[in-house]
């Protein structure tokens, strides 16, 4: 049974620049199920933001192009829609929360008006009804005293409150898919925790599907049902959150997990991933991660690895999973972290109770 | 081991005038010492005054009141030009934003050697080039990079340039104001590892300001938690994480997301409400050796009992 509401197939996105054609997304495949949260993680430049911009039809033209691939949503291929057609979907069925709540609101417009805009446009509500709905939304996202706040300007809100307003705007038309591009990166940990709780709460109430982009693996562990790890414009590992955190298969995922200190890490050194991501104007031949991979094999330099199936939910693109590859285990520190995590769980619960 | 105080901060206050009447008490009476060779972490939410503290210590701001002593000498006292220069050389800063903190019109060599020139450390052009190249290699860049401009580098590489610049004048003490928050996770680890190595090699003392608690815990020997211009808790980093006493510290710790799905599913967040306890009569009290908490006398007694109770579980 297929209950996915979004299917992305072999998506490619390129940008023409003076330096040449940047291949920002190089064949991405995934599907999104109803009511689930898919987290996309990766470094800056890995193509995670560009992927979601393509879904929203926000790839800047004429420099940006989608030369290949399909984005299937409700029998439509979003990649082929015109801007006019896309405008009917954007903000209604698909909506987006941006990273920086300081710049994604219009500073010269009262926040009430910014929320009502979409309602009036997509749902043909009258002004009075739209205002009523806007008040409900402000209440839903936990802004105290909405009647007074609705007539205020963005600068009168704190960062966390502004992000709540952005979420209210995104939710205004009950979207089927909500794309959140690093929604908490600009916020403090305490505020971040509040916003994440809010998003989960809303998802439960509205059964929205969420695509959550972040580079913070802690946040991923908190919100995600499934995780896709992106590197150099491709998904290199995808699976349920447990698959990826407790049974990671790709050396890049190992590196990401190893480079975060745990609260009780005693190791002298963090495992850093050496080097920097490859140049996507001239993507390297073979595995794009090869240059930073300490488990590099000859084949990595010659041929790109396909997706290997680890289990029904878990796939990874690394030659290490090929039957002829030597048995390679994740670095000691990553293994230790996994076993520590399992052991710590119960004791932590007790203390916090 | 005898610990020598490198920096003493006593009842430091930094207030800013806003408009005619408003006063923002960004830093409102904080005291702490930093020992030679250690890393002192300062954490808190944005707006709690942690960056202002760092900037006041290095004399970018004049303190409203209070005292900062570096090597026994008052930082904010009157100084002759010569003494001020001497002081500036001993204390350096690494900034948060590697994009905004490097002059885009200067080459890497010019950026790094600016301090060397100001202090007249190396006169000979050839030696200077050699020193810049040496510094670049110390921070993990190539010596060929000296002639390039900042825009040719990635965020992590730029932060390395910022570190090389700070090291150029052989300082004793470096204030790092959120040096890694603008970087990617994998690059953060590279920079933190580098800072740790340099600390060992050059016997540096760090004041590490950040809001990412897990990274602070990893790099710091002792940590102070700031809330609304005051330090609410100060302890060895292990102790602070394992036995937090102040409710704000607890709430901050409970909000860190960990890369562990099972743990996250069972997370219970603690919410801090300053009205839950008396903050008016709170003073900074030492609950157990080296562990200070901002609390009333009664709270202090309760905290002491908690700590003693917890000590019962210590390994014998």
Interface residues (C-beta under 8 A of the other chain):
Chain A: X43 X44 X159 X188 X189 X190 X191 X192 X193 X196 X197 X215 X216 X217 X218 X219 X220 X221 X222 X224 X241 X242 X245 X246 X255 X256 X257 X258 X259 X260 X261 X262 X263 X264 X265 X268 X269 X270 X271 X272 X273 X274 X276 X337 X341 X342 X344 X345 X348 X349 X352 X353
Chain B: X45 X46 X154 X155 X156 X157 X184 X185 X186 X187 X188 X189 X190 X192 X193 X196 X211 X212 X213 X214 X215 X217 X218 X241 X251 X252 X254 X255 X256 X257 X258 X259 X260 X261 X262 X263 X264 X266 X267 X268 X269 X270 X272
